[in-house]
Amino acid sequence: MWSDTLLALERAHLLRLLAWGAMSVVAGTGVLASLMIRRADSALLRGFAIQTAAWGLVDLALAGRGLFRATDRDLGAAVQLDRFLWLSMGIDIGIVSVGIALAVTGWIAGRRLGLVGAGIGIVLQGLALFVLDLRFASFMARMF
């Protein structure tokens, strides 16, 4: 009875991740294209846009793979998914920490705005992934 509900929740989560990845790729490439068209050179925006587009591609790949492999789960597989989700949220927090460290290091080490932009892009992606995973985890917690 709950297996179909879990499958629907998992697919909805993966579709949200797919949408976030697509928006990230479009936004990142849009900013890069805008910089090229205007012949502007902003290291901050370039670093941010590259990270946004790259993480968007990773999100698209992970969501696509997950949608392809999504199937009904028994209790053991559902617990395994729950544990993996919590591990993923821990990794998301680590990603945010790395982004903060990169941005702070770029600022302190001579105001290197490319590193600051890349750090901000990484923080944004990590926070978004954390929020998406937390939402899915909250739905799963209500199921069990």
Solvent accessible surface area in square Angstrom, and as a share of the most:
residue,aa,sasa,rsa
1,M,205,0.92
2,W,89,0.31
3,S,26,0.17
4,D,87,0.45
5,T,66,0.38
6,L,1,0.01
7,L,26,0.13
8,A,62,0.48
9,L,37,0.18
10,E,12,0.05
11,R,108,0.40
12,A,34,0.26
13,H,14,0.06
14,L,17,0.09
15,L,96,0.48
16,R,71,0.26
17,L,17,0.08
18,L,55,0.27
19,A,50,0.39
20,W,57,0.20
21,G,0,0.00
22,A,42,0.33
23,M,117,0.52
24,S,3,0.02
25,V,31,0.18
26,V,105,0.60
27,A,51,0.40
28,G,1,0.01
29,T,66,0.38
30,G,38,0.36
31,V,44,0.25
32,L,45,0.23
33,A,45,0.35
34,S,45,0.29
35,L,12,0.06
36,M,148,0.66
37,I,140,0.71
38,R,151,0.55
39,R,219,0.80
40,A,42,0.32
41,D,123,0.64
42,S,34,0.22
43,A,35,0.27
44,L,62,0.31
45,L,70,0.35
46,R,96,0.35
47,G,12,0.11
48,F,50,0.21
49,A,0,0.00
50,I,86,0.44
51,Q,42,0.19
52,T,6,0.03
53,A,13,0.10
54,A,46,0.36
55,W,56,0.20
56,G,0,0.00
57,L,108,0.54
58,V,72,0.42
59,D,1,0.00
60,L,50,0.25
61,A,66,0.51
62,L,100,0.50
63,A,0,0.00
64,G,34,0.33
65,R,136,0.50
66,G,20,0.19
67,L,47,0.23
68,F,182,0.76
69,R,151,0.55
70,A,13,0.10
71,T,82,0.48
72,D,86,0.45
73,R,56,0.20
74,D,99,0.51
75,L,107,0.53
76,G,51,0.49
77,A,27,0.21
78,A,0,0.00
79,V,61,0.35
80,Q,126,0.56
81,L,20,0.10
82,D,31,0.16
83,R,155,0.57
84,F,128,0.53
85,L,8,0.04
86,W,138,0.48
87,L,105,0.52
88,S,23,0.15
89,M,5,0.02
90,G,41,0.40
91,I,96,0.49
92,D,5,0.03
93,I,97,0.49
94,G,32,0.31
95,I,26,0.13
96,V,20,0.12
97,S,58,0.38
98,V,92,0.53
99,G,0,0.00
100,I,92,0.46
101,A,57,0.44
102,L,52,0.26
103,A,17,0.13
104,V,76,0.44
105,T,75,0.44
106,G,0,0.00
107,W,118,0.41
108,I,130,0.66
109,A,58,0.45
110,G,61,0.58
111,R,142,0.52
112,R,149,0.54
113,L,77,0.39
114,G,26,0.25
115,L,58,0.29
116,V,17,0.10
117,G,0,0.00
118,A,12,0.10
119,G,0,0.00
120,I,82,0.41
121,G,0,0.00
122,I,16,0.08
123,V,30,0.17
124,L,73,0.36
125,Q,0,0.00
126,G,0,0.00
127,L,88,0.44
128,A,17,0.13
129,L,22,0.11
130,F,51,0.21
131,V,92,0.53
132,L,27,0.13
133,D,13,0.07
134,L,79,0.39
135,R,113,0.41
136,F,4,0.02
137,A,4,0.03
138,S,42,0.27
139,F,50,0.21
140,M,1,0.00
141,A,71,0.55
142,R,174,0.64
143,M,52,0.23
144,F,119,0.50
